[in-house]
Amino acid sequence: MAPHRPEANKLVMTALCKIETEDGHGLWSDVRGPDGTVMTFENDEDARAKLAELFPVMVQMEKYAGGKRTRVVRVFRTDEEWKDHSPPIEGC
């Protein structure tokens, strides 16, 4: 009989990433797809690539003019998971 390993029973979940833009007045908004849902990505690289694709001028301006108008955010819990006190998910 194989020894019991607690780590084998863990549910491993990966964090999602989402992208946001700032309106110039300090208010950040999620970037939504054509269907109206918040765009999410499996990893940071994919999120940054889509951000550069959708907002190329804003992304480039951050390099030269300073100020942050776009960002990639890791989503560790959904609202439901937060209310249910589910454990946070690992890395993005």
C-alpha positions, 0 to 999 in steps of 0.5 A: 500500500502506498504511503498517504501524501497530503499534497496529492489530495490538494486541489491546485488552482491557478490564478487568473489575470485581468487587465484594467485601464485608468480613466485619468481621474484615478478610477480603474475599470476592467477591460471587457470583451465583446460579450461584456464579460471581464477579460481574463487570462491564464498568465501574466504574459498573455494579459500583457500581450492583449493589453498592448494589442488593445491599448498600444498608445497607452502602453507605449506612453507609460514608457516615455511620459510616465504615469500608469494608465494600464495594469495587469491584476491577478485575480486570487478569488472571485466574489463568491469565493471571498464570501465563502471563505474559500482559500486563495488560489496560487500564482499567476 
